[in-house]
């Protein structure tokens, strides 16, 4: 019997982790599902994981609400989208104002782009978008390390209709990205822009950052409180063609998000959960818990909720009154929680911290 070796065909869509966007299908939203009153100089509020709202300039009345929504393109395999609603209209845009939805990237995550070298790679950004508004929207890719940008536009031809947008991004042979865990790169989807941001020309190649070229032709999303804008299926990949959206298992995508933000409990609708602590003396106790995912850097941590309502200490058969609870001594893979009472503990004995409502949680933030 003769055996013949048959080579498996190369399938472009089988390349793993080709999508450089995290949470592009909007499945993960650890902080909650609704974020109101975004605007008035918002310097970066993270909403659905890895997607933040930013506003620059002299801020007017405009405000937005962002939610995790179930309106998605039919038959494309998506379950969630990011929805922006105009909560407060503003038709008098200050010249230096611009706001946008953004995702940032570590330089060390993008070294394979070979940016700043003769071998720099072109990329393709694709996403599904829907709005009641038709017309021109803009976006920009920004090299923060070298103050460079590529700006472009896309058109929504039909109101209230999901459309797939595909944008080819040229290679940039100028300016290498830092090989570290700091913010080197970002993609901004614009919602509004004043004349200082629209008076130039959109780019056909990478250029030194020019404010007037950032958002030429941008539709004013804040023209009416009837306006909405949805996005999902965001993919950014090496090459000149958009491939099918790379679906990652939920747990894999959650772990990628937890590199930048995580909390205990791990979802905003978290359930009753106990964390054991050890009493140092009658007035204080400590606990240290490992993080399920190593974070980008030692996080800024805190306690959300009200002591003795949302966050409680259980010891000696009942809940004891806490006078303070704080997070300290953080590393990229563990955090310490300090508890204080007015003498309710017994030294060298154990108890437990309990999160008893959905408002209570310990938060760890290592966002870019």
VOBA-1610 file (N, C-alpha, C; in pm, whole numbers, padded with zeros to 5 digits, always signed):
BEGIN
Unk+00085-00119+00000Unk+00000+00000+00000Unk+00089+00124+00000Unk+00062+00214-00091Unk+00141+00337-00102Unk+00072+00451-00028Unk+00149+00523+00054Unk+00095+00638+00126Unk+00142+00766+00058Unk+00051+00860+00047Unk+00082+00990-00013Unk+00056+01099+00088Unk+00155+01185+00109Unk+00138+01297+00201Unk+00070+01411+00128Unk-00041+01454+00182Unk-00116+01564+00123Unk-00098+01687+00211Unk-00043+01796+00155Unk-00024+01919+00230Unk-00156+01991+00249Unk-00181+02035+00373Unk-00302+02113+00399Unk-00289+02249+00333Unk-00395+02297+00270Unk-00388+02428+00205Unk-00374+02539+00308Unk-00304+02644+00268Unk-00292+02761+00357Unk-00422+02840+00350Unk-00482+02862+00464Unk-00607+02937+00471Unk-00581+03065+00550Unk-00595+03178+00485Unk-00563+03307+00545Unk-00636+03327+00676Unk-00765+03291+00680Unk-00847+03316+00799Unk-00810+03228+00917Unk-00720+03132+00897Unk-00681+03044+01007Unk-00565+03099+01090Unk-00506+03210+01050Unk-00395+03264+01128Unk-00444+03310+01263Unk-00394+03251+01372Unk-00447+03286+01504Unk-00399+03422+01551Unk-00484+03488+01629Unk-00453+03618+01689Unk-00408+03721+01586Unk-00470+03717+01469Unk-00436+03817+01368Unk-00502+03951+01399Unk-00609+03949+01481Unk-00679+04074+01514Unk-00608+04144+01629Unk-00557+04264+01604Unk-00486+04339+01707Unk-00579+04416+01799Unk-00708+04423+01764Unk-00809+04486+01850Unk-00847+04388+01960Unk-00861+04439+02080Unk-00912+04358+02191Unk-01061+04386+02210Unk-01140+04279+02220Unk-01284+04290+02246Unk-01357+04357+02130Unk-01316+04328+02009Unk-01379+04389+01893Unk-01523+04351+01872Unk-01567+04239+01932Unk-01708+04201+01920Unk-01790+04250+02039Unk-01730+04330+02125Unk-01799+04401+02234Unk-01864+04307+02336Unk-01809+04185+02347Unk-01867+04088+02439Unk-01835+04119+02586Unk-01718+04176+02612Unk-01673+04195+02750Unk-01704+04338+02794Unk-01769+04349+02910Unk-01797+04482+02966Unk-01797+04469+03118Unk-01677+04460+03176Unk-01664+04434+03319Unk-01720+04546+03406Unk-01711+04670+03358Unk-01749+04784+03441Unk-01899+04806+03448Unk-01974+04746+03358Unk-02118+04766+03353Unk-02165+04768+03209Unk-02292+04798+03189Unk-02348+04795+03055Unk-02403+04931+03011Unk-02395+05033+03097Unk-02444+05166+03060Unk-02357+05272+03126Unk-02319+05374+03046Unk-02228+05479+03093Unk-02285+05613+03046Unk-02337+05691+03140Unk-02408+05814+03108Unk-02321+05938+03134Unk-02368+06051+03082Unk-02308+06182+03107Unk-02162+06188+03064Unk-02131+06129+02950Unk-01995+06136+02896Unk-01980+06264+02815Unk-01884+06347+02852Unk-01863+06474+02786Unk-01803+06574+02882Unk-01814+06703+02848Unk-01766+06810+02936Unk-01620+06791+02976Unk-01537+06763+02876Unk-01395+06751+02903Unk-01351+06616+02951Unk-01422+06513+02914Unk-01388+06379+02958Unk-01252+06339+02903Unk-01157+06314+02994Unk-01021+06282+02952Unk-00996+06137+02924Unk-01098+06057+02922Unk-01082+05916+02892Unk-01158+05828+02990Unk-01283+05797+02959Unk-01363+05708+03042Unk-01379+05576+02969Unk-01328+05468+03028Unk-01343+05337+02967Unk-01484+05286+02989Unk-01542+05232+02884Unk-01680+05185+02886Unk-01677+05033+02868Unk-01726+04983+02755Unk-01702+04842+02724Unk-01552+04822+02719Unk-01507+04704+02759Unk-01363+04686+02779Unk-01280+04724+02658Unk-01173+04804+02689Unk-01071+04852+02597Unk-01119+04965+02506Unk-01247+05004+02514Unk-01298+05115+02435Unk-01331+05231+02528Unk-01267+05346+02503Unk-01282+05463+02591Unk-01341+05580+02514Unk-01408+05668+02588Unk-01462+05792+02533Unk-01369+05907+02572Unk-01329+05988+02474Unk-01242+06103+02499Unk-01304+06229+02440Unk-01275+06342+02507Unk-01312+06472+02453Unk-01197+06569+02475Unk-01160+06643+02371Unk-01053+06742+02380Unk-01109+06879+02344Unk-01048+06985+02398Unk-01080+07121+02357Unk-01166+07196+02455Unk-01236+07300+02406Unk-01328+07380+02487Unk-01464+07314+02480Unk-01506+07260+02590Unk-01617+07166+02589Unk-01751+07238+02597Unk-01838+07202+02507Unk-01972+07258+02506Unk-02069+07172+02583Unk-02194+07180+02543Unk-02300+07112+02616Unk-02310+06964+02583Unk-02246+06922+02474Unk-02265+06785+02423Unk-02234+06679+02528Unk-02325+06583+02540Unk-02303+06466+02626Unk-02354+06342+02556Unk-02290+06231+02587Unk-02327+06104+02526Unk-02355+05999+02633Unk-02431+05899+02595Unk-02449+05779+02676Unk-02404+05660+02592Unk-02320+05575+02651Unk-02272+05455+02583Unk-02327+05332+02652Unk-02377+05238+02575Unk-02431+05114+02631Unk-02380+04994+02552Unk-02384+04879+02618Unk-02362+04753+02548Unk-02498+04708+02497Unk-02510+04691+02366Unk-02640+04669+02304Unk-02644+04533+02235Unk-02766+04486+02207Unk-02784+04359+02138Unk-02820+04376+01991Unk-02826+04500+01944Unk-02850+04527+01802Unk-02720+04499+01726Unk-02722+04399+01638Unk-02601+04356+01566Unk-02636+04324+01421Unk-02536+04317+01333Unk-02563+04278+01194Unk-02621+04137+01188Unk-02721+04118+01107Unk-02788+03989+01095Unk-02697+03885+01029Unk-02688+03769+01091Unk-02619+03657+01029Unk-02469+03663+01029Unk-02409+03755+01106Unk-02264+03768+01109Unk-02200+03705+01233Unk-02283+03653+01324Unk-02229+03583+01440Unk-02198+03671+01559Unk-02239+03797+01556Unk-02215+03886+01669Unk-02336+03887+01762Unk-02310+03909+01891Unk-02418+03916+01990Unk-02430+04052+02055Unk-02322+04131+02052Unk-02320+04260+02122Unk-02261+04369+02032Unk-02299+04490+02060Unk-02241+04608+01995Unk-02222+04718+02097Unk-02139+04816+02062Unk-02125+04937+02142Unk-02215+05042+02079Unk-02305+05098+02159Unk-02401+05197+02109Unk-02374+05331+02177Unk-02366+05438+02097Unk-02353+05574+02149Unk-02482+05648+02116Unk-02539+05714+02215Unk-02659+05796+02197Unk-02625+05939+02234Unk-02672+06035+02155Unk-02656+06176+02190Unk-02755+06208+02301Unk-02702+06234+02422Unk-02788+06264+02537Unk-02819+06413+02547Unk-02722+06496+02509Unk-02740+06642+02507Unk-02682+06694+02378Unk-02763+06764+02300Unk-02719+06813+02169Unk-02631+06936+02183Unk-02549+06960+02081Unk-02463+07078+02076Unk-02437+07110+01929Unk-02495+07220+01883Unk-02475+07260+01744Unk-02377+07376+01731Unk-02321+07421+01844Unk-02222+07529+01843Unk-02088+07472+01890Unk-02018+07408+01799Unk-01896+07337+01833Unk-01779+07434+01840Unk-01709+07435+01952Unk-01589+07518+01963Unk-01485+07471+01862Unk-01405+07566+01811Unk-01311+07535+01704Unk-01213+07425+01740Unk-01169+07420+01867Unk-01064+07324+01904Unk-01118+07197+01968Unk-01249+07173+01954Unk-01311+07056+02016Unk-01310+06936+01923Unk-01283+06819+01982Unk-01299+06693+01910Unk-01328+06585+02013Unk-01419+06495+01982Unk-01437+06380+02070Unk-01455+06253+01990Unk-01429+06140+02057Unk-01413+06016+01983Unk-01415+05895+02076Unk-01439+05781+02016Unk-01423+05650+02079Unk-01284+05600+02042Unk-01211+05543+02137Unk-01070+05511+02112Unk-01029+05379+02173Unk-00934+05313+02108Unk-00862+05201+02170Unk-00713+05227+02158Unk-00640+05206+02270Unk-00495+05228+02274Unk-00421+05094+02271Unk-00292+05102+02229Unk-00212+04982+02213Unk-00073+05002+02273Unk-00022+04899+02338Unk+00116+04899+02384Unk+00210+04884+02265Unk+00325+04952+02271Unk+00422+04940+02164Unk+00474+04799+02146Unk+00491+04726+02255Unk+00546+04591+02245Unk+00449+04494+02177Unk+00321+04531+02171Unk+00223+04447+02105Unk+00222+04465+01953Unk+00292+04569+01904Unk+00285+04603+01761Unk+00421+04597+01691Unk+00519+04533+01753Unk+00652+04527+01692Unk+00651+04454+01558Unk+00557+04361+01539Unk+00552+04286+01414Unk+00512+04374+01295Unk+00465+04497+01320Unk+00433+04588+01210Unk+00560+04645+01147Unk+00673+04632+01217Unk+00803+04683+01168Unk+00794+04830+01132Unk+00713+04903+01205Unk+00695+05045+01176Unk+00828+05119+01191Unk+00853+05212+01099Unk+00975+05289+01104Unk+01093+05223+01035Unk+01068+05112+00968Unk+01174+05043+00894Unk+01133+05028+00748Unk+01228+04989+00665Unk+01198+04968+00523Unk+01103+04851+00501Unk+01090+04766+00602Unk+00999+04652+00592Unk+00864+04675+00657Unk+00829+04801+00683Unk+00702+04832+00750Unk+00584+04770+00675Unk+00485+04723+00750Unk+00372+04651+00692Unk+00248+04740+00685Unk+00173+04724+00579Unk+00042+04787+00569Unk-00059+04704+00647Unk-00168+04766+00686Unk-00269+04697+00765Unk-00408+04729+00711Unk-00506+04654+00758Unk-00645+04677+00720Unk-00732+04682+00845Unk-00811+04786+00855Unk-00907+04802+00964Unk-01047+04779+00908Unk-01121+04692+00971Unk-01259+04667+00928Unk-01351+04667+01049Unk-01474+04707+01029Unk-01573+04707+01137Unk-01713+04723+01078Unk-01811+04685+01156Unk-01950+04705+01121Unk-02001+04829+01194Unk-02074+04913+01122Unk-02120+05039+01179Unk-02264+05066+01135Unk-02336+05138+01221Unk-02477+05172+01192Unk-02509+05303+01262Unk-02588+05387+01197Unk-02633+05513+01257Unk-02761+05557+01190Unk-02838+05638+01260Unk-02953+05702+01195Unk-02906+05813+01101Unk-02780+05860+01120Unk-02721+05962+01035Unk-02655+05899+00913Unk-02668+05963+00801Unk-02590+05924+00684Unk-02485+06032+00660Unk-02389+06002+00574Unk-02287+06101+00544Unk-02149+06056+00588Unk-02063+06154+00611Unk-01921+06129+00632Unk-01885+06122+00780Unk-01817+06016+00817Unk-01756+06002+00948Unk-01606+05985+00927Unk-01528+06019+01027Unk-01383+06010+01013Unk-01322+05930+01126Unk-01200+05884+01102Unk-01123+05818+01207Unk-00976+05845+01182Unk-00896+05823+01284Unk-00752+05845+01271Unk-00676+05737+01346Unk-00565+05694+01288Unk-00468+05609+01357Unk-00353+05700+01395Unk-00307+05690+01520Unk-00207+05783+01571Unk-00089+05708+01630Unk+00029+05740+01583Unk+00155+05694+01640Unk+00195+05796+01746Unk+00171+05762+01872Unk+00197+05857+01980Unk+00346+05873+02008Unk+00424+05770+01983Unk+00568+05777+02010Unk+00637+05879+01920Unk+00587+05894+01798Unk+00654+05981+01700Unk+00566+06095+01651Unk+00451+06113+01716Unk+00356+06221+01684Unk+00323+06222+01535Unk+00276+06107+01488Unk+00238+06092+01349Unk+00094+06040+01340Unk+00032+06062+01225Unk-00108+06024+01210Unk-00141+05982+01067Unk-00246+05900+01059Unk-00310+05869+00932Unk-00459+05890+00955Unk-00519+05982+00881Unk-00661+06011+00898Unk-00736+05978+00770Unk-00860+05935+00785Unk-00939+05897+00668Unk-01086+05908+00703Unk-01172+05882+00606Unk-01316+05892+00628Unk-01384+05766+00579Unk-01507+05749+00623Unk-01594+05643+00572Unk-01735+05700+00564Unk-01814+05645+00474Unk-01949+05696+00454Unk-02052+05590+00491Unk-02157+05634+00557Unk-02272+05549+00583Unk-02380+05589+00483Unk-02411+05500+00391Unk-02498+05533+00280Unk-02646+05529+00316Unk-02682+05440+00411Unk-02824+05421+00443Unk-02845+05436+00593Unk-02947+05510+00631Unk-02977+05529+00772Unk-03025+05399+00835Unk-02983+05379+00960Unk-03032+05265+01040Unk-03005+05131+00974Unk-02891+05121+00906Unk-02856+04999+00834Unk-02712+04962+00866Unk-02690+04839+00909Unk-02554+04794+00936Unk-02474+04788+00806Unk-02356+04847+00805Unk-02267+04844+00689Unk-02127+04804+00735Unk-02060+04721+00655Unk-01923+04685+00687Unk-01828+04785+00622Unk-01744+04844+00705Unk-01647+04943+00658Unk-01509+04877+00653Unk-01438+04896+00543Unk-01303+04842+00527Unk-01210+04956+00489Unk-01103+04973+00568Unk-01009+05082+00547Unk-00868+05026+00536Unk-00801+05057+00428Unk-00662+05016+00410Unk-00570+05124+00465Unk-00478+05082+00550Unk-00386+05174+00616Unk-00246+05149+00560Unk-00184+05249+00500Unk-00052+05228+00440Unk+00056+05203+00544Unk+00163+05140+00501Unk+00279+05121+00589Unk+00344+05256+00617Unk+00413+05264+00730Unk+00484+05386+00766Unk+00629+05352+00795Unk+00718+05399+00709Unk+00861+05368+00725Unk+00933+05469+00813Unk+00858+05564+00871Unk+00917+05665+00959Unk+00871+05644+01102Unk+00967+05639+01196Unk+00932+05637+01337Unk+00898+05500+01392Unk+00994+05436+01455Unk+00970+05306+01518Unk+00890+05323+01647Unk+00810+05222+01679Unk+00734+05223+01804Unk+00822+05170+01919Unk+00808+05230+02036Unk+00882+05183+02153Unk+00842+05040+02185Unk+00941+04960+02222Unk+00915+04820+02255Unk+00896+04807+02406Unk+00783+04858+02455Unk+00756+04854+02598Unk+00605+04846+02621Unk+00564+04855+02747Unk+00423+04837+02781Unk+00348+04969+02793Unk+00406+05079+02744Unk+00340+05208+02747Unk+00255+05227+02621Unk+00170+05329+02624Unk+00082+05357+02510Unk+00163+05415+02394Unk+00163+05345+02281Unk+00237+05389+02164Unk+00147+05425+02046Unk+00025+05376+02046Unk-00057+05380+01925Unk-00203+05383+01966Unk-00285+05445+01886Unk-00428+05444+01915Unk-00508+05456+01785Unk-00632+05410+01791Unk-00728+05429+01682Unk-00846+05506+01740Unk-00883+05617+01674Unk-00991+05703+01720Unk-01103+05709+01616Unk-01226+05677+01660Unk-01345+05694+01577Unk-01411+05825+01620Unk-01413+05926+01533Unk-01460+06059+01571Unk-01612+06068+01569Unk-01663+06148+01661Unk-01806+06177+01668Unk-01838+06323+01639Unk-01743+06411+01668Unk-01764+06555+01653Unk-01629+06622+01640Unk-01621+06730+01563Unk-01494+06801+01549Unk-01519+06946+01509Unk-01444+07037+01572Unk-01451+07179+01539Unk-01361+07214+01422Unk-01364+07340+01383Unk-01295+07382+01261Unk-01144+07369+01269Unk-01086+07377+01389Unk-00941+07358+01401Unk-00899+07216+01366Unk-00993+07122+01373Unk-00964+06981+01345Unk-01008+06939+01205Unk-01071+07030+01133Unk-01130+06993+01004Unk-01087+07083+00889Unk-00999+07180+00915Unk-00965+07279+00814Unk-00860+07238+00714Unk-00800+07119+00731Unk-00694+07075+00642Unk-00744+06976+00539Unk-00671+06865+00527Unk-00708+06760+00431Unk-00679+06624+00494Unk-00767+06530+00468Unk-00742+06394+00513Unk-00617+06341+00445Unk-00550+06247+00509Unk-00421+06200+00459Unk-00438+06083+00363Unk-00342+06069+00274Unk-00333+05949+00188Unk-00213+05865+00229Unk-00129+05921+00317Unk-00012+05852+00370Unk+00010+05905+00511Unk+00093+05838+00587Unk+00126+05884+00722Unk+00195+06020+00714Unk+00171+06104+00814Unk+00229+06237+00817Unk+00257+06277+00962Unk+00340+06380+00979Unk+00354+06442+01109Unk+00217+06497+01151Unk+00182+06483+01277Unk+00049+06520+01320Unk+00018+06665+01287Unk-00095+06684+01220Unk-00145+06817+01185Unk-00289+06824+01233Unk-00317+06912+01326Unk-00449+06916+01389Unk-00561+06935+01288Unk-00537+07017+01187Unk-00643+07044+01089Unk-00677+06928+01000Unk-00591+06824+01000Unk-00614+06708+00913Unk-00684+06593+00985Unk-00716+06611+01111Unk-00763+06497+01190Unk-00901+06447+01151Unk-00994+06538+01120Unk-01135+06494+01107Unk-01208+06573+00999Unk-01147+06591+00885Unk-01205+06672+00777Unk-01334+06609+00726Unk-01443+06686+00728Unk-01572+06638+00677Unk-01657+06566+00780Unk-01614+06563+00907Unk-01683+06487+01010Unk-01826+06536+01032Unk-01922+06445+01028Unk-02060+06472+01064Unk-02070+06507+01212Unk-02155+06602+01248Unk-02175+06634+01388Unk-02276+06538+01450Unk-02225+06439+01518Unk-02311+06341+01584Unk-02403+06406+01686Unk-02362+06520+01742Unk-02438+06584+01848Unk-02539+06686+01796Unk-02579+06675+01672Unk-02674+06769+01615Unk-02815+06751+01671Unk-02845+06633+01726Unk-02980+06606+01778Unk-02975+06492+01878Unk-03063+06497+01976Unk-03072+06386+02073Unk-03139+06263+02011Unk-03179+06272+01886Unk-03231+06153+01815Unk-03118+06067+01759Unk-02994+06115+01768Unk-02884+06048+01698Unk-02827+05930+01777Unk-02787+05828+01701Unk-02720+05712+01759Unk-02612+05664+01664Unk-02520+05585+01717Unk-02408+05531+01638Unk-02367+05399+01702Unk-02360+05293+01623Unk-02326+05159+01672Unk-02199+05111+01604Unk-02124+05027+01676Unk-02007+04964+01616Unk-01988+04825+01677Unk-01945+04731+01595Unk-01907+04598+01641Unk-01821+04532+01534Unk-01770+04415+01564Unk-01690+04341+01467Unk-01566+04415+01423Unk-01498+04481+01518Unk-01381+04561+01484Unk-01259+04471+01472Unk-01193+04479+01359Unk-01073+04398+01337Unk-00965+04482+01269Unk-00843+04472+01320Unk-00727+04541+01262Unk-00619+04437+01243Unk-00574+04419+01120Unk-00484+04308+01089Unk-00381+04349+00985Unk-00273+04275+00984Unk-00167+04299+00886Unk-00215+04251+00748Unk-00182+04330+00645Unk-00217+04293+00509Unk-00311+04393+00445Unk-00339+04372+00318Unk-00419+04466+00240Unk-00562+04419+00220Unk-00602+04311+00288Unk-00738+04260+00271Unk-00800+04234+00408Unk-00930+04256+00417Unk-01004+04227+00541Unk-01049+04081+00538Unk-01013+04007+00640Unk-01056+03867+00651Unk-01178+03859+00742Unk-01235+03739+00751Unk-01349+03720+00841Unk-01309+03756+00983Unk-01405+03805+01061Unk-01377+03844+01198Unk-01328+03724+01277Unk-01218+03744+01350Unk-01159+03636+01429Unk-01232+03624+01563Unk-01308+03518+01578Unk-01385+03496+01700Unk-01297+03424+01802Unk-01280+03485+01918Unk-01205+03422+02027Unk-01303+03369+02131Unk-01269+03259+02199Unk-01354+03212+02309Unk-01371+03321+02414Unk-01486+03324+02479Unk-01517+03430+02576Unk-01411+03439+02684Unk-01363+03323+02734Unk-01265+03326+02842Unk-01131+03383+02797Unk-01094+03357+02672Unk-00970+03411+02618Unk-00981+03563+02604Unk-01094+03610+02551Unk-01114+03753+02536Unk-01118+03824+02672Unk-01183+03760+02770Unk-01188+03818+02905Unk-01048+03832+02962Unk-00964+03730+02945Unk-00828+03737+02998Unk-00748+03848+02932Unk-00769+03871+02802Unk-00699+03980+02733Unk-00743+04115+02790Unk-00872+04128+02822Unk-00921+04252+02881Unk-00869+04271+03023Unk-00857+04161+03097Unk-00814+04170+03237Unk-00668+04210+03251Unk-00592+04207+03144Unk-00456+04261+03149Unk-00460+04410+03183Unk-00570+04477+03149Unk-00582+04621+03165Unk-00679+04662+03277Unk-00776+04579+03303Unk-00873+04611+03408Unk-00934+04480+03458Unk-00946+04469+03588Unk-01019+04358+03645Unk-01074+04398+03780Unk-01168+04319+03827Unk-01233+04352+03953Unk-01277+04224+04023Unk-01299+04235+04150Unk-01354+04126+04231Unk-01485+04175+04290Unk-01599+04112+04259Unk-01621+04004+04164Unk-01583+04045+04022Unk-01575+03947+03932Unk-01518+03972+03801Unk-01616+04031+03701Unk-01744+04045+03738Unk-01839+04114+03652Unk-01914+04217+03734Unk-01969+04316+03666Unk-02039+04424+03737Unk-02169+04373+03801Unk-02218+04260+03756Unk-02337+04200+03819Unk-02294+04085+03909Unk-02178+04103+03971Unk-02117+03998+04051Unk-02205+03947+04164Unk-02179+03825+04202Unk-02260+03762+04306Unk-02187+03765+04439Unk-02255+03720+04541Unk-02201+03709+04677Unk-02070+03633+04674Unk-01966+03689+04733Unk-01834+03627+04724Unk-01753+03656+04849Unk-01688+03555+04901Unk-01606+03574+05021Unk-01458+03566+04991Unk-01380+03651+05057Unk-01234+03649+05047Unk-01179+03641+05189Unk-01107+03536+05225Unk-01060+03522+05363Unk-00955+03627+05400Unk-00959+03672+05527Unk-00857+03764+05576Unk-00802+03713+05709Unk-00690+03774+05752Unk-00626+03736+05877Unk-00616+03859+05966Unk-00664+03846+06090Unk-00663+03958+06184Unk-00524+03981+06242Unk-00478+04104+06231Unk-00351+04141+06294Unk-00370+04172+06442Unk-00480+04241+06471Unk-00513+04276+06609Unk-00662+04307+06615Unk-00708+04365+06723Unk-00851+04391+06740Unk-00905+04494+06640Unk-00816+04577+06587Unk-00862+04687+06502Unk-00834+04669+06354Unk-00752+04574+06316Unk-00714+04566+06175Unk-00696+04423+06128Unk-00712+04406+05999Unk-00694+04276+05935Unk-00646+04300+05792Unk-00583+04200+05734Unk-00535+04211+05596Unk-00565+04083+05521Unk-00573+04097+05390Unk-00576+03981+05303Unk-00501+04017+05175Unk-00450+03919+05112Unk-00386+03939+04983Unk-00439+03835+04887Unk-00487+03879+04771Unk-00536+03779+04678Unk-00465+03790+04544Unk-00435+03676+04485Unk-00369+03676+04354Unk-00469+03715+04246Unk-00421+03779+04141Unk-00506+03815+04028Unk-00507+03703+03925Unk-00620+03677+03864Unk-00628+03565+03769Unk-00546+03586+03643Unk-00518+03713+03611Unk-00438+03747+03493Unk-00335+03851+03534Unk-00209+03830+03495Unk-00106+03930+03521Unk-00138+04057+03443Unk-00136+04171+03512Unk-00177+04296+03450Unk-00059+04364+03379Unk-00091+04463+03297Unk+00011+04535+03220Unk+00117+04594+03311Unk+00075+04646+03425Unk+00164+04704+03524Unk+00092+04697+03659Unk+00159+04733+03768Unk+00091+04735+03897Unk-00028+04829+03889Unk-00148+04783+03919Unk-00267+04863+03894Unk-00292+04970+04000Unk-00369+05069+03960Unk-00431+05160+04056Unk-00557+05090+04105Unk-00569+05074+04234Unk-00678+04992+04287Unk-00765+05072+04383Unk-00884+05023+04402Unk-00976+05090+04492Unk-01091+05001+04532Unk-01177+05055+04617Unk-01295+04985+04666Unk-01418+05062+04620Unk-01508+04995+04550Unk-01633+05058+04509Unk-01745+05009+04599Unk-01836+05100+04631Unk-01949+05062+04715Unk-01937+05121+04855Unk-02037+05096+04934Unk-02046+05150+05069Unk-02009+05044+05171Unk-01919+05080+05263Unk-01881+04986+05368Unk-02002+04947+05451Unk-02006+04820+05488Unk-02109+04764+05574Unk-02246+04753+05506Unk-02251+04795+05379Unk-02371+04774+05297Unk-02337+04688+05177Unk-02241+04736+05098Unk-02198+04661+04980Unk-02079+04571+05010Unk-01991+04618+05098Unk-01871+04544+05136Unk-01875+04521+05287Unk-01870+04396+05327Unk-01884+04362+05469Unk-01772+04270+05515Unk-01748+04270+05646Unk-01649+04181+05708Unk-01721+04083+05798Unk-01700+03954+05774Unk-01763+03850+05855Unk-01661+03790+05949Unk-01692+03794+06080Unk-01601+03741+06180Unk-01678+03703+06306Unk-01638+03590+06365Unk-01695+03546+06493Unk-01846+03532+06486Unk-01894+03473+06376Unk-02036+03439+06366Unk-02126+03548+06314Unk-02072+03663+06275Unk-02158+03769+06223Unk-02079+03877+06151Unk-02151+03972+06091Unk-02087+04084+06025Unk-02041+04186+06127Unk-01919+04234+06110Unk-01862+04333+06200Unk-01853+04468+06128Unk-01867+04575+06203Unk-01867+04709+06144Unk-01727+04749+06102Unk-01713+04782+05975Unk-01587+04831+05922Unk-01583+04984+05930Unk-01470+05037+05969Unk-01451+05182+05966Unk-01366+05225+05846Unk-01295+05133+05785Unk-01216+05164+05666Unk-01185+05036+05591Unk-01169+05050+05460Unk-01128+04938+05374Unk-01054+04998+05256Unk-00931+04954+05233Unk-00851+05012+05126Unk-00767+04904+05060Unk-00724+04934+04937Unk-00638+04844+04862Unk-00500+04908+04853Unk-00396+04830+04881Unk-00261+04885+04880Unk-00162+04779+04834Unk-00036+04821+04823Unk+00074+04729+04795Unk+00042+04640+04675Unk+00002+04704+04563Unk-00034+04627+04445Unk+00089+04588+04364Unk+00082+04473+04303Unk+00180+04431+04203Unk+00101+04395+04078Unk+00172+04355+03973Unk+00098+04321+03851Unk+00024+04189+03862Unk+00045+04113+03970Unk-00026+03986+03983Unk-00093+03962+04118Unk-00093+04062+04207Unk-00164+04047+04335Unk-00189+04183+04397Unk-00288+04187+04487Unk-00318+04311+04560Unk-00347+04277+04706Unk-00327+04377+04791Unk-00352+04361+04934Unk-00471+04448+04974Unk-00557+04395+05060Unk-00671+04469+05112Unk-00653+04485+05262Unk-00665+04608+05311Unk-00655+04640+05454Unk-00791+04676+05509Unk-00827+04614+05623Unk-00955+04640+05688Unk-00931+04701+05826Unk-01020+04791+05865Unk-01011+04852+05998Unk-01148+04849+06064Unk-01150+04814+06194Unk-01273+04820+06275Unk-01241+04895+06404Unk-01340+04913+06483Unk-01321+04979+06613Unk-01311+04873+06723Unk-01225+04774+06700Unk-01198+04674+06804Unk-01282+04549+06798Unk-01337+04516+06680Unk-01427+04400+06671Unk-01356+04269+06644Unk-01228+04275+06603Unk-01157+04154+06566Unk-01083+04095+06687Unk-01035+03973+06667Unk-00946+03908+06763Unk-00817+03876+06690Unk-00706+03914+06750Unk-00577+03896+06683Unk-00551+03750+06651Unk-00489+03728+06534Unk-00444+03596+06490Unk-00558+03498+06464Unk-00672+03550+06428Unk-00784+03466+06386Unk-00834+03512+06249Unk-00904+03422+06180Unk-00944+03449+06042Unk-01090+03491+06033Unk-01118+03566+05927Unk-01255+03604+05893Unk-01268+03610+05743Unk-01367+03683+05696Unk-01386+03691+05551Unk-01447+03823+05508Unk-01404+03872+05392Unk-01466+03989+05331Unk-01575+03939+05237Unk-01690+04004+05239Unk-01799+03963+05153Unk-01849+04081+05070Unk-01868+04055+04941Unk-01931+04151+04851Unk-02077+04108+04843Unk-02166+04190+04896Unk-02305+04144+04913Unk-02404+04213+04820Unk-02361+04311+04741Unk-02448+04372+04641Unk-02368+04389+04512Unk-02437+04421+04403Unk-02370+04441+04275Unk-02292+04571+04272Unk-02311+04658+04373Unk-02237+04785+04376Unk-02099+04769+04439Unk-02079+04664+04515Unk-01953+04644+04584Unk-01854+04569+04499Unk-01729+04614+04501Unk-01624+04541+04428Unk-01489+04604+04459Unk-01383+04527+04437Unk-01246+04577+04438Unk-01204+04593+04292Unk-01152+04709+04257Unk-01119+04738+04119Unk-00967+04750+04103Unk-00916+04699+03993Unk-00774+04706+03957Unk-00763+04761+03816Unk-00701+04878+03802Unk-00699+04948+03674Unk-00554+04967+03628Unk-00519+04907+03515Unk-00386+04926+03454Unk-00401+04970+03309Unk-00509+05046+03280Unk-00534+05092+03144Unk-00423+05186+03095Unk-00408+05191+02965Unk-00310+05280+02903Unk-00358+05425+02911
//
